[in-house]
Amino acid sequence: MSASKTMRSLIGLLGTVLTFAPTVAMADYGLNMHKGVTKISHEIYDLHMLVLWIVTIVGILVFGVMIYSIINHRKSKGVTPATFHESTTVEVIWTVIPFVILVAIAVPATKTLLQMSDMSHPDLNIKVTGWQWKWEYDYLDNGVHFFSNLAKSSLDAGAEQVGDAKDVDNPAIHYLRNVDHPLVVPVHKKVRLLITGADVIHSWWVPDLGVKHDAIPGHINESWFRADKVGIYRGQCAELCGKGHGFMPIVVKVVSESDYKSWVAQQKKAEAAASADVNKTFTKAELMAKGKKVYDTICAACHQVNGKGLPGVFPALAGSKTVKGPKEEHIHTVVDGRPGTAMQAFGKQLNPVDIASVITYERNSFGNNDGDIVQPSDVVAFEKNQKSK
């Protein structure tokens, strides 16, 4: 093949790539980045595509020249090596071209990074705290506070189960990706996130919102997003944080402003009702029913649904000395945890009603059946006694 034909072939190949590049870029192969539902996520996506096509074209040109040179300037054809020693033209070319490419990438990249760092004038401030293995959300502007755990229905739904892909509520579609309490935010509002960790390093990552920041104990990272579309957007912890790393998904529910106000009112009403229940005397049946829900959500991941734990890792509750011992010691273990072990302190994570109910459930399940009842007032009395010491 002549040199001219080779060059025409390479130019034709490059033209074909450039012609179909937009089509390929828009094709949904499932391997590209999410374009997302925020302006920042769109700019991140566009920056990614810009760099992708720059390096693709550079790669084609560089390898094209290399292949052409290998074929047409090989030693067997009697070609002698050219020398570019002290060639001002060549020096200028291979300095200017990379500089232009870097500027073409640096300008939009810097613009995007500056926008990502602009935390000014937020409409809503939310503190996000990563725990092993759940997320805690504090709405700093209106006092709403809750923990977001992996939904039991999502844990029970095996990935092999077949479901209707259009049914967003079907647990089989979002295996290990549903939570009991999603983060709810209003559409078209700037949401500022203050992200930290309570124990080890986690990472709050929701691709559709264009947010990914580490949650580091003792340190606060800031981020923000403004969702332009109502919907449910999912993410997960993106930092290997322990055995339950795969069990702490993130669900963000973007709603209209009116729906958001209604949701806030409902949350405050529920919190007021929970505070009122602290002084209520529950029946054993009521405590057992509520305790089972709390246990399945919070405790079953470690101690297992049957209460037998994982030998050598997590102790069994069936026949446990703590569970079958004095109620005060059991309350102390749940409220304050066990230092040096994986047993966390749940005093700040659960309210007295939840703590009393789960303790009652544990003392009357898994073959324990001691008949003991722990009321919320017992938990409150224990906590007051602890503070007075």
C-alpha positions as CSV (number, residue, x, y, z in Angstrom):
1,M,0.0,0.0,0.0
2,S,1.4,3.4,-0.9
3,A,2.0,6.1,1.6
4,S,-0.8,8.3,0.2
5,K,-3.3,5.5,0.4
6,T,-2.3,4.7,4.0
7,M,-2.8,8.4,5.0
8,R,-6.2,8.5,3.2
9,S,-7.3,5.4,5.1
10,L,-6.3,6.8,8.4
11,I,-8.1,10.1,7.6
12,G,-11.1,8.2,6.6
13,L,-11.1,6.2,9.8
14,L,-10.8,9.4,11.9
15,G,-13.7,10.9,9.9
16,T,-15.9,7.9,10.6
17,V,-15.2,8.1,14.3
18,L,-16.0,11.8,14.5
19,T,-19.1,11.3,12.4
20,F,-20.6,8.7,14.7
21,A,-19.2,10.1,18.0
22,P,-22.4,11.9,19.0
23,T,-24.4,8.8,18.3
24,V,-22.1,6.6,20.4
25,A,-22.0,9.2,23.2
26,M,-25.8,9.2,23.4
27,A,-26.2,5.4,23.3
28,D,-27.2,3.8,26.5
29,Y,-24.8,0.9,27.0
30,G,-25.1,1.0,30.8
31,L,-21.3,1.5,31.0
32,N,-21.2,5.3,30.9
33,M,-21.7,7.8,33.7
34,H,-25.2,8.9,34.8
35,K,-26.2,12.2,33.5
36,G,-28.2,12.8,36.6
37,V,-30.9,15.3,37.6
38,T,-28.8,18.3,38.8
39,K,-27.0,21.0,36.8
40,I,-23.7,19.9,38.5
41,S,-24.2,16.3,37.5
42,H,-24.8,17.4,33.9
43,E,-21.6,19.4,33.9
44,I,-19.7,16.5,35.3
45,Y,-21.1,14.3,32.6
46,D,-20.3,16.8,29.8
47,L,-16.7,17.2,31.2
48,H,-16.3,13.5,31.2
49,M,-17.5,13.2,27.6
50,L,-15.2,16.1,26.5
51,V,-12.1,14.4,28.0
52,L,-13.1,11.0,26.7
53,W,-13.3,12.2,23.1
54,I,-10.1,14.3,23.4
55,V,-8.1,11.3,24.5
56,T,-9.9,9.1,22.0
57,I,-8.9,11.4,19.1
58,V,-5.4,11.9,20.5
59,G,-5.0,8.1,20.8
60,I,-6.2,7.5,17.2
61,L,-3.8,10.1,15.8
62,V,-0.8,9.0,17.9
63,F,-1.3,5.3,17.1
64,G,-2.1,6.1,13.5
65,V,1.2,7.9,13.0
66,M,3.0,5.1,14.8
67,I,1.4,2.4,12.6
68,Y,2.1,4.4,9.5
69,S,5.7,5.0,10.5
70,I,6.2,1.3,11.3
71,I,4.8,0.2,8.0
72,N,6.4,2.8,5.7
73,H,9.7,3.6,7.4
74,R,10.9,0.2,8.4
75,K,14.5,-0.9,8.0
76,S,13.7,-3.6,5.5
77,K,12.6,-0.9,3.0
78,G,16.0,0.8,3.4
79,V,14.7,3.9,5.1
80,T,17.2,5.7,7.2
81,P,16.1,7.3,10.5
82,A,15.2,10.9,10.4
83,T,16.7,13.3,13.0
84,F,14.8,16.1,14.7
85,H,17.7,17.1,16.9
86,E,17.5,20.8,17.8
87,S,14.5,21.3,15.5
88,T,12.7,24.5,16.7
89,T,9.6,23.6,14.7
90,V,9.2,20.2,16.3
91,E,9.9,21.6,19.7
92,V,7.2,24.2,19.3
93,I,4.7,21.7,17.9
94,W,5.0,19.1,20.7
95,T,4.9,21.9,23.3
96,V,2.0,24.0,21.9
97,I,-0.4,21.1,21.1
98,P,-0.4,19.5,24.6
99,F,-0.7,23.0,26.1
100,V,-3.8,23.7,24.0
101,I,-5.3,20.3,25.0
102,L,-4.7,20.9,28.7
103,V,-6.3,24.4,28.5
104,A,-9.3,22.9,26.7
105,I,-9.7,20.5,29.7
106,A,-8.7,22.8,32.5
107,V,-11.1,25.7,31.8
108,P,-14.4,23.7,32.0
109,A,-13.0,21.5,34.8
110,T,-12.1,24.5,36.9
111,K,-15.5,26.1,36.3
112,T,-17.2,22.9,37.4
113,L,-15.1,22.5,40.5
114,L,-15.8,26.1,41.5
115,Q,-19.5,25.6,41.2
116,M,-19.3,22.4,43.2
117,S,-17.6,24.3,46.0
118,D,-20.1,27.1,46.1
119,M,-22.1,26.5,49.3
120,S,-23.6,30.0,49.5
121,H,-27.3,30.7,49.9
122,P,-28.7,27.2,50.6
123,D,-32.4,26.7,51.0
124,L,-32.0,23.7,53.3
125,N,-29.1,22.5,55.5
126,I,-28.8,18.8,56.4
127,K,-26.2,17.1,58.5
128,V,-25.4,13.6,57.3
129,T,-23.6,11.2,59.7
130,G,-22.4,7.8,58.6
131,W,-22.6,4.9,61.2
132,Q,-21.8,1.2,60.9
133,W,-24.1,0.6,59.1
134,K,-26.7,3.2,58.6
135,W,-27.1,6.9,57.9
136,E,-28.3,9.7,60.3
137,Y,-30.0,12.8,59.0
138,D,-30.4,16.1,60.9
139,Y,-32.5,18.8,59.2
140,L,-30.8,21.8,60.8
141,D,-33.5,24.3,59.7
142,N,-36.6,22.6,61.1
143,G,-35.5,20.1,63.7
144,V,-36.4,16.8,61.9
145,H,-34.1,14.0,62.8
146,F,-34.0,10.3,62.0
147,F,-31.9,7.3,61.1
148,S,-32.1,5.6,57.7
149,N,-31.6,1.8,57.8
150,L,-31.7,-0.9,55.1
151,A,-35.3,-2.0,54.8
152,K,-35.9,-5.5,55.9
153,S,-38.0,-6.2,52.8
154,S,-35.0,-5.2,50.7
155,L,-32.8,-7.5,52.7
156,D,-35.2,-10.5,52.4
157,A,-35.7,-10.0,48.6
158,G,-33.1,-12.2,46.9
159,A,-31.4,-10.8,43.8
160,E,-32.6,-14.0,41.9
161,Q,-36.2,-13.1,42.4
162,V,-38.0,-11.9,39.3
163,G,-40.0,-8.8,39.4
164,D,-41.6,-6.2,37.2
165,A,-38.9,-3.7,36.3
166,K,-41.6,-1.0,36.2
167,D,-42.7,-1.6,39.8
168,V,-40.4,0.7,41.7
169,D,-41.8,-0.6,45.0
170,N,-41.0,-4.2,44.3
171,P,-38.2,-5.2,46.7
172,A,-36.7,-7.6,44.2
173,I,-35.9,-4.7,41.8
174,H,-33.9,-2.9,44.4
175,Y,-32.3,-5.7,46.3
176,L,-30.3,-4.2,49.2
177,R,-31.1,-0.7,47.9
178,N,-34.3,0.2,49.8
179,V,-34.4,2.0,53.2
180,D,-37.0,2.4,56.0
181,H,-36.6,6.2,56.0
182,P,-35.4,8.0,52.8
183,L,-34.0,11.5,52.8
184,V,-36.8,13.7,51.6
185,V,-36.0,17.1,50.0
186,P,-38.0,19.6,47.9
187,V,-37.4,20.0,44.2
188,H,-35.6,23.1,42.8
189,K,-34.1,23.9,46.2
190,K,-30.4,24.1,47.0
191,V,-29.7,21.5,49.6
192,R,-26.4,21.9,51.6
193,L,-25.0,18.7,53.1
194,L,-22.7,18.6,56.1
195,I,-21.2,15.2,55.9
196,T,-19.3,13.4,58.8
197,G,-18.8,10.0,60.3
198,A,-19.5,8.6,63.8
199,D,-17.1,5.6,63.8
200,V,-15.1,4.9,60.7
201,I,-14.8,6.5,57.3
202,H,-17.9,6.2,55.1
203,S,-18.8,7.9,51.8
204,W,-22.1,9.4,50.8
205,W,-22.6,8.8,47.1
206,V,-25.7,9.4,44.9
207,P,-24.7,9.5,41.2
208,D,-27.9,11.1,40.0
209,L,-27.3,14.1,42.2
210,G,-23.6,14.4,41.4
211,V,-22.6,14.1,45.0
212,K,-19.8,11.9,46.5
213,H,-18.0,12.9,49.7
214,D,-16.3,11.0,52.4
215,A,-17.9,10.9,55.9
216,I,-14.8,11.2,58.2
217,P,-15.1,11.1,62.0
218,G,-14.1,14.4,63.6
219,H,-14.2,16.2,60.2
220,I,-17.1,17.8,58.2
221,N,-17.1,17.8,54.4
222,E,-19.5,20.1,52.6
223,S,-21.5,19.4,49.4
224,W,-24.7,20.5,47.8
225,F,-27.2,19.7,45.1
226,R,-30.4,21.1,43.6
227,A,-32.6,18.4,42.0
228,D,-34.5,19.5,38.9
229,K,-36.8,16.6,38.8
230,V,-39.2,14.9,41.2
231,G,-38.3,11.3,41.8
232,I,-36.4,8.7,43.9
233,Y,-32.6,8.6,43.5
234,R,-30.5,5.9,45.0
235,G,-26.9,5.6,46.1
236,Q,-24.8,3.8,48.6
237,C,-21.7,4.0,50.9
238,A,-18.7,4.1,48.5
239,E,-16.1,3.5,51.2
240,L,-15.3,0.0,52.5
241,C,-16.4,0.5,56.1
242,G,-16.7,-3.0,57.5
243,K,-18.8,-6.2,57.1
244,G,-22.0,-4.3,56.7
245,H,-20.7,-2.0,54.0
246,G,-23.0,-3.5,51.4
247,F,-26.0,-3.0,53.7
248,M,-26.1,0.8,54.0
249,P,-27.9,2.2,50.9
250,I,-28.9,5.8,50.4
251,V,-32.4,6.8,49.1
252,V,-33.2,10.4,48.3
253,K,-36.8,11.2,47.6
254,V,-37.3,14.5,45.8
255,V,-40.8,15.9,46.1
256,S,-42.8,19.1,45.4
257,E,-42.5,21.9,47.9
258,S,-46.0,21.4,49.2
259,D,-45.4,17.7,49.7
260,Y,-42.2,18.5,51.5
261,K,-44.0,20.8,53.9
262,S,-46.6,18.1,54.5
263,W,-43.8,15.6,55.2
264,V,-42.1,17.9,57.7
265,A,-45.4,18.3,59.5
266,Q,-45.9,14.6,59.7
267,Q,-42.4,14.0,61.0
268,K,-42.8,16.5,63.8
269,K,-46.2,15.0,64.7
270,A,-44.6,11.6,64.8
271,E,-41.7,12.9,67.0
272,A,-44.2,14.5,69.4
273,A,-46.2,11.3,69.6
274,A,-43.0,9.3,70.3
275,S,-42.2,11.8,73.1
276,A,-45.6,11.3,74.6
277,D,-45.3,7.5,74.4
278,V,-42.3,7.7,76.8
279,N,-44.8,8.0,79.7
280,K,-47.2,5.4,78.4
281,T,-47.4,1.9,79.9
282,F,-47.4,-0.7,77.1
283,T,-48.8,-4.2,77.2
284,K,-46.4,-7.1,76.6
285,A,-48.0,-7.8,73.2
286,E,-47.5,-4.2,72.1
287,L,-43.9,-4.2,73.2
288,M,-43.2,-7.6,71.5
289,A,-44.8,-6.4,68.2
290,K,-42.8,-3.2,68.1
291,G,-39.7,-4.9,69.4
292,K,-39.7,-7.4,66.6
293,K,-39.7,-4.6,64.0
294,V,-36.8,-2.8,65.7
295,Y,-34.9,-6.1,66.1
296,D,-35.3,-7.1,62.4
297,T,-34.2,-3.6,61.3
298,I,-31.3,-2.9,63.7
299,C,-30.1,-6.1,65.3
300,A,-30.8,-9.0,63.0
301,A,-27.9,-8.1,60.6
302,C,-25.4,-9.1,63.4
303,H,-27.3,-11.3,65.8
304,Q,-29.3,-13.0,63.0
305,V,-33.1,-13.3,62.8
306,N,-33.0,-16.5,64.9
307,G,-30.9,-14.8,67.6
308,K,-28.1,-17.4,67.3
309,G,-25.5,-14.8,66.1
310,L,-22.4,-15.7,64.1
311,P,-20.0,-17.9,66.2
312,G,-16.7,-16.2,66.8
313,V,-18.0,-12.9,65.4
314,F,-21.3,-11.8,67.0
315,P,-22.6,-13.4,70.2
316,A,-25.9,-15.3,70.3
317,L,-28.8,-13.8,72.2
318,A,-30.4,-17.1,72.7
319,G,-29.4,-18.1,76.2
320,S,-27.2,-15.0,76.6
321,K,-26.2,-14.1,80.2
322,T,-26.9,-10.5,79.4
323,V,-30.4,-11.2,78.0
324,K,-31.3,-13.6,80.8
325,G,-29.6,-11.5,83.5
326,P,-30.8,-8.3,85.3
327,K,-32.8,-5.9,83.2
328,E,-30.6,-3.0,84.2
329,E,-27.5,-4.7,82.7
330,H,-29.4,-5.4,79.5
331,I,-30.5,-1.8,79.2
332,H,-27.0,-0.6,79.9
333,T,-25.7,-2.8,77.0
334,V,-28.2,-1.5,74.5
335,V,-27.9,2.2,75.6
336,D,-24.1,2.4,76.1
337,G,-22.9,-0.5,73.9
338,R,-19.8,-2.6,74.7
339,P,-16.5,-0.8,74.2
340,G,-13.9,-2.8,72.3
341,T,-16.6,-4.9,70.6
342,A,-18.9,-4.4,67.6
343,M,-21.8,-3.7,69.9
344,Q,-22.7,0.0,69.3
345,A,-24.3,2.4,71.8
346,F,-27.9,2.8,70.7
347,G,-28.9,5.4,73.3
348,K,-28.6,8.2,70.7
349,Q,-29.9,6.1,67.8
350,L,-33.2,4.8,69.3
351,N,-35.8,6.5,71.4
352,P,-36.8,5.0,74.9
353,V,-39.9,3.3,73.4
354,D,-37.8,1.5,70.7
355,I,-35.1,0.5,73.3
356,A,-37.7,-0.8,75.8
357,S,-39.6,-2.8,73.1
358,V,-36.5,-4.4,71.6
359,I,-35.2,-5.4,75.0
360,T,-38.6,-6.9,75.9
361,Y,-38.5,-8.8,72.5
362,E,-35.1,-10.2,73.1
363,R,-35.9,-11.3,76.6
364,N,-39.0,-13.2,75.4
365,S,-37.7,-14.7,72.1
366,F,-35.2,-17.2,70.9
367,G,-36.1,-19.6,73.7
368,N,-35.4,-17.1,76.4
369,N,-39.0,-16.5,77.4
370,D,-38.3,-14.9,80.8
371,G,-41.6,-13.0,80.8
372,D,-39.8,-9.8,81.6
373,I,-41.2,-6.5,80.4
374,V,-39.2,-3.3,80.1
375,Q,-41.2,-0.1,79.8
376,P,-39.9,3.2,78.3
377,S,-40.0,4.7,81.7
378,D,-37.4,2.2,82.8
379,V,-35.1,3.3,80.0
380,V,-35.6,7.0,80.9
381,A,-34.9,6.3,84.6
382,F,-31.7,4.4,83.6
383,E,-30.5,7.3,81.4
384,K,-31.2,9.9,84.1
385,N,-29.3,7.8,86.6
386,Q,-26.3,7.6,84.2
387,K,-26.3,11.4,83.8
388,S,-26.4,12.0,87.5
389,K,-23.3,9.9,88.2
